[in-house]
């Protein structure tokens, strides 16, 4: 059986592992105060045109989101997101456990719109007995695999500035978003339009780790203390420094993302004439609607996630391609679905 369950089935790209082994016995200070983290931060700042930003390394996405969002909000303040947002659905009550409310709006193809942000802000801001929106959360790509266009990001950024809201972009799958054939965003747009964003490593070839980039000066002071308070400071953070050097010293990060997208597009382009898809495939997540009979037969050959049931006879499944997805396995999947 071959897995299309997620984009972290494998441990890490061999270049990452080789770099870690090569530097295994190099002695450094801990907690990110080492030459590898310092170099990785500078490389990231250069690549993302974020020279005035601070960079911090985290082990996982949930701890990244929790630590930053808690820094953004007072206890009477809230963050706006879509109903499908990762912080609302797949992070238990991480944000709520810190005393913050998530204000959700129905997604539009997985996305949040500037109009929804404005309407939500105005409806809460008008009543002092209600929580006050202070931040906006989006992810690129979205939970449905769709990607934001530049005009959408700019409109969201503009509305956030209008109402003095922080804009935070979750980049767990930023690589596949920026290399999507549907994207017109430039790398520099992340820092240009947001107050903070993170670069996902875990889902794009790294052993582990995410790089949080903070642009807004109001969020920079004492952020290390905030990380420590949330259990997000790691003694061996240099491992993440080594990884991100390897990912960004040339173009490995985006090469891996392009491969993941290429495999997803091959599946979509080969099958869209035969099957219905929940959303147009724009990155490495594929939501395809199947008869349950086909789904059950498919389970004998492939591993995947059940996204939702559709009536009594059909279901939507999620397939995820990655930096490590083998094209011959993609071909087998396509052949199977074409025959059924």
N, C-alpha and C positions, 0 to 999 in steps of 0.2 A: 504493500500500500504506500501511496505517496501523499504527503500532506500539503494541502493548500489552506491550512487552518490559520496561519498568521505569517508575519514577516520576521519572526525571531525563532523559527524552528531550529536553525543551526546556531552554533556558538558564536563564531566570528569569522570574518574574512581572514585568509591566511596572512596577509600583510600586517594585520593588526596583531595576530598571535606572534608572528615573527618579531615584530617590534617590541612586544612585551618581553619575550624571551631574551632578546638581545640586551635589553636594559634591566633584566631581572636582578642583577647583583649590584646595580648602581645605588649607592647610598645617598639619600637625600633627607631633607626635613619632611615632616608629615603634614597632613591637613591642607594640602594644596600649596604649601609654601616651598615649592621646588622648581627646578629649572624647566621641567617638562610642562608643568601647568603654565608657567610664565610664558614659555614659547608658544604653546597652544593658544593662549589668550591673544597674543599679538597676531598670530596667523589668522585667527577668526576675525579680529577687528579689521585687519587688512582686507580679507576676502569679502566681508559684508559691509565694507565702507562704514564702519562703526568705531572710528578712532576715539570718539569721546565717550564710549560706552564701557561699562564694567561687565566682566564675564565671570561666571561662577559655574562650577561643575557639580552635577547631581547624579545620583545613582539611577533614579527612575523618574518617570513623568509625573506620577501622583505627588511625590514629595516636592518636585519642582513647582507644580501648580499650587499646592497647599502653602508652601513657604512664601511664595511671591504674593499670592492673593491675600493672605493674612497680613502681609506687610502693607498692602494697598488700602485695606479697609479698617475703619473703626467699627465698633460693635453694632452701631446703628446703621451701618452702610451695607450695601448689597452689590452683587455683580450680576450683570445681564448676560444671558446666553440663550442658545436654542434649547429646545426640549431634548434633542439628541446629543447635546454636548457631553464630552467625556466626564467633565466635573459633575454633571448632573446624573449620569447614568452608571458609569463604571468606576467610580471612585468612592463607593459606599457613601459615607457622610463626612468625608475628609474636610470639606470646606465648612459644612455646618457645624462640625465639632469644634471649630474655632469661634463660633458665635456669629457666623456670617450667612446671610440668606442668598440663595440663587434665584433670580427672577427669570423664568423661562418664557420664551415665546415659541410658537410653532415654527419649525424650520421650513425654509423654502429651498428644496433640493439640497438639504443639509446645511444651508447657509443662514446667517443672520443678516438682516438688511439695516441700512441706516434709518429708514422710516420706522422700523420696529423698535430700534433703540430710542429714537426720539419720542415715540408714543409711550413707551414704557417709562422712560424718565419723567415725562411730564405728568403722567397719571399718578406717580408716586410722590414726586417732588411737591405737588400741590397740597398734600396733606401731611402736616407735621406729626400725625399719629401713625404714619406709615414709615417703613424703612426707606432710606435714601439711596438711590443708585449712585455708585461712585466709580464703577469699573465695568468694562465690557470684555468678554471672553469669546474668542473665535479660535478655531483650529484650521490649519491649512496643511494637508488636505482635511476635509470634513470627515465626520464619522460615516458618511455615505460615499466617501471617495471622490467627491466633487472638489473642484479647486476654485479659489477666488480669482476673479479678474482684477486688474489694476484699478479700474474705475470703481469697483465694489469696495476694495480696501481703502481707496482714497475717500470715498463717500463716508465710510464708517469712521475713518480717522477725522474727517472734517466735523462730523456730528459730535464726536467725542471731545474735540477741542472746543466746540461751541458751548457744551455744557460742563466742561472741565471734568471729563471722565477719563480714567486711565484706559488705554487699549492694550490688551495682552493677547499675543498670538501664540497658541500652542503649536509647536512644530514637531510633534512626535514623528510625523511623516513629511517633514518639510522638504526633504530631498526629492521625493516623488511629486510633490506639489510644484516645486520650482522647475522641474524637468518635464512636467506634463505637456503634451502637445496642445492642450487647451489654455495653457498659462501664458500671459504676456507680462508677468512680473519679472523684475530684475532682482538679483541678489540684494542689491543696495536698498530696495524698497522695504525690506523688513525693518531696518532701523529708521528709515525715513518716515514711515507712517505709524509705527507703534511706539509705546512707552517701554515695552519689554517683549521679548519673544525668546523661544528656545529652539535649539537645533537638536533634533532627535538623532541619537547615535544607536540606541538599542535596536530600533527597527530598520536600520540601514547599515548593517555590517559590523557594528561595534560589539564587543563583548558585553558591554553595559555602558550606560552614561548618557547624559544630556548636558548641553551647554546653554546656560541661561544668559542672555544678553540684555542688560538693563541700560536703557537710554536716559530715562527721566531722572534728573538729579535728585528729586524728592524721594526716590526709592533706593538710592545708593548708600546713604549714611547708615552705618551699623548693620548692613545686610549680613555680614558674616555672623554677627551675634544672633540675628534672626534665624539663620541656618542652623546654628548650634542649638538654639532653643527648640527647633523642630526636629532635631535628630538627623539633620541632613549634612553634617560635616563628617568627612570620612578620613581616617588616618592615612589610608593608602590611595588618596585622591590622585596621586601621580600616575596611576594606571590610566585614568581618564585623560590626563594630559598627554600621555604617550599615544593613546588611541586617536585623539583629535588632531595631533600633529600628523599622524599617518593619513588620516582621512582628508586633511585639507592642505597638506604641503604641496600636493599637485592637484589632481582632479578626481581622486578615488571616490570621494563622497558622492559626487554627482554621476560618476560612471556607474556605480552600483545602483543608484536610483533609476537611471535610464534603463538599465537592464530589467529591473522590476516592472517598470512601465511597459517596456517592449513586450514582455511576456503577457501582461494583462491585456494589452491592445490586440495581441494575436488571438487570444481567447475570444474577446469581444467581437473583433472584426470577422472572425470565422463563424460565429454562432448567432449574430444578431438578426440574421435573416430567418432563423429557425425558432429562436427562443425570445421571450420577453425579458427585459432587464428592468429592475426597479429604478435605476438611474443610468444615464449615459456614463460609460466608463471613461473617467478622466485621469485616473491614476492607478494605483496597484490594488485597489479593492473592487471586487466584481460582485454585484448582487443580481443573481439570475433566478428566474422563477421557473420551477420545474413541477411536473406532475409527481405526486408522492411515490408512485410506482418506480419512476426513473430515479428519484432520489434514493430510494431504498436499495436499488441495484447499484447505484453509484457508490454507496457506502462500503460496498465490498471491495472497491478498488482505490478509493481516495478518502482522505480525511478533510473535512471542511466543517464550517459552523452553520447551524440553522439560525437564520436571522429572524424569520417570522412565518407563521402559518397564514395562508391566503385561502380562505374558504375551507371546505372539507377535503378537497382533492389536490390542492396545490400548496407549495411552500416556496419561500424565498431563501436561498442559501447564500452565504458569503464565501467567496474564494479570494485568497490573498496571495499575490505573487511577491517575490523578494529578490534581493541581490543574488541569492543562491539558487533560485528556481531553475531547474534543468529544462531546456527547450524540448528534449525528447519526452519528458513527462507532460509538458503542456500539449504536445502533439497527441499523446495517448488520451488525455482528457478530451480534447477536441474530437478525436475519432470516436470515442465512446458516446459522447453526446450527439454527434451527427447520426449515429446508428440507432439511437433510441428516441 
